[in-house]
Amino acid sequence: MAINPPDRGTRAGDDRQRIRKLAQAAMNADQTVGQVEALLADMGPLLMGLTKTTGSLDETLAGMDATIARMDATLNKVDTTVDQMATVVERLEAVTGRVEQIVLIVEAALRPLGVVESAGRAIVGRLGVLGRD
């Protein structure tokens, strides 16, 4: 800010008033600079804490990323296992179906023996060969 030379028609009081205003403005500016410096000094520890917190957050996110990768691998293994189990279940159902067919065939083959056994018991019972309990 440039200071204009006083006009010839101005009084000494005006010059003093002007100097007072300039001095007051300088003091206000100095006080404002002091307040800004104090704010910046107070912000230093805050920013250091924020930096530390951000570092911790980065570490946490990295750990979480690794956990998600492991979880993804585990889920892929589970999917593969489920597919293999479905194949095993299909095979077991086929075996069970065959066993059921064999049981039906054996039952059909043994029916005549059951009839012969029943007839033999009836004949033995009528002849009285076996004693009654």
Secondary structure, DSSP 4 states (H G I P E B T S, - for coil): -PPPPPPTT--HHHHHHHHHHHHHHHHHHHHHHHHHHHHHHHHHHHHHHHHHHHHHHHHHHHHHHHHHHHHHHHHHHHHHHHHHHHHHHHHHHHHHHHHHHHHHHHHHHHHHHHHHHHHHHHHHHHHT-SPP-
